[in-house]
Amino acid sequence: MKGRGAANGESQGMTRVIRMRRRLIASPERVYRAWADPEELARWLPDQIEGGLAVGTQSALVWADRRETWYVVDAQPNKTFVFIRSSSKADKAAPTTSVRIEPLGYGSRIEIEAGPFPVDSDDGLDSWGEALQTWAEALAMLRAHLDFSIDLRVRE
């Protein structure tokens, strides 16, 4: 855990960042498409997507029990896909998620970095813990989809 201090030396609280890496059989092009193409993303993560996933756009990811808004802030084909899980780019408290993709042998390596999450309150700790679980599950679903053509999502 590391603290972030203000320029005048005052503490602004403790934060944590989530970092997870996985090796995939799929090519970097295919991994990138799984994140940046709405039709592909809807095959392994949400039930559907309302909107596009181009830089500067806002879209809603829809599941049976919830909606989540992504604001795409950066995308470099086959390398990075960055978004804020919020309704606007101006929401500085919303965690940013960066997906980095690099070639590795015949496949690729993906790294997810999400945060920062304030962990000096119960709500912040809960958000951090939920995000840990969410991204671990998402990476398992992504790998199942790309490498084995299996949909791990729970259907009712």
Residue pairs with C-beta under 8 A, 6 or more apart in sequence:
1 14
1 15
1 16
1 119
2 14
2 15
3 11
3 12
3 13
3 14
3 15
4 12
4 13
4 15
4 116
5 11
5 12
6 12
13 118
13 120
13 124
14 118
14 119
14 120
15 115
15 116
15 117
15 118
15 119
16 115
16 116
16 117
16 119
16 128
17 113
17 114
17 115
17 116
17 117
18 112
18 113
18 114
18 115
18 117
18 128
18 131
18 132
18 135
19 111
19 112
19 113
20 111
20 112
20 135
20 136
20 139
21 109
21 110
21 111
21 112
22 109
22 110
22 139
22 142
22 143
23 104
23 107
23 108
23 109
24 31
24 107
24 108
24 109
24 110
24 142
24 143
24 146
24 147
25 106
25 107
25 146
25 147
26 34
26 107
26 108
26 146
26 147
27 103
27 106
27 107
27 108
28 78
28 79
28 101
28 102
28 103
28 108
29 77
29 78
30 146
31 78
31 101
31 108
31 110
31 142
31 146
32 77
32 78
32 79
32 81
32 101
33 40
34 40
34 41
34 43
34 44
34 142
34 145
34 146
35 41
35 53
35 81
35 99
36 53
36 75
36 77
36 81
37 53
38 49
38 51
38 52
38 53
38 59
41 49
41 53
41 61
42 48
42 49
43 145
43 151
44 141
44 142
44 144
44 145
44 146
44 151
44 152
44 153
45 61
45 138
45 141
45 142
45 153
46 61
46 62
46 63
46 68
47 62
47 63
47 64
47 153
48 61
48 62
49 59
49 60
49 61
49 62
50 59
50 60
50 62
51 57
51 58
51 59
51 60
52 59
53 59
53 70
53 72
53 75
54 72
54 75
55 72
55 73
55 74
55 75
56 72
56 73
57 71
57 72
58 69
58 70
58 71
58 72
58 87
58 88
59 69
59 70
59 72
60 67
60 68
60 69
60 70
61 67
61 68
61 69
61 70
64 156
68 85
69 85
69 86
69 87
70 83
70 84
70 85
71 83
71 84
71 86
71 87
71 88
71 89
72 81
72 82
72 83
73 82
73 83
73 84
73 89
73 96
74 80
74 81
74 82
75 81
75 82
78 101
79 100
79 101
79 102
80 98
80 99
80 100
80 101
81 98
81 99
81 101
82 96
82 97
82 98
82 99
83 96
83 97
84 91
84 94
84 95
84 96
84 97
85 94
85 95
85 97
86 94
95 114
95 115
95 116
95 117
95 127
95 131
96 114
96 115
97 112
97 113
97 114
98 111
98 112
98 113
98 114
99 110
99 111
99 112
100 110
100 111
100 113
101 108
101 109
101 110
102 108
102 109
110 139
110 142
112 135
112 138
112 139
114 131
114 135
115 128
115 131
117 124
117 127
117 128
117 131
118 124
118 127
119 125
119 128
140 152
141 151
141 152
141 153
144 150
144 151
144 152
145 151
145 152
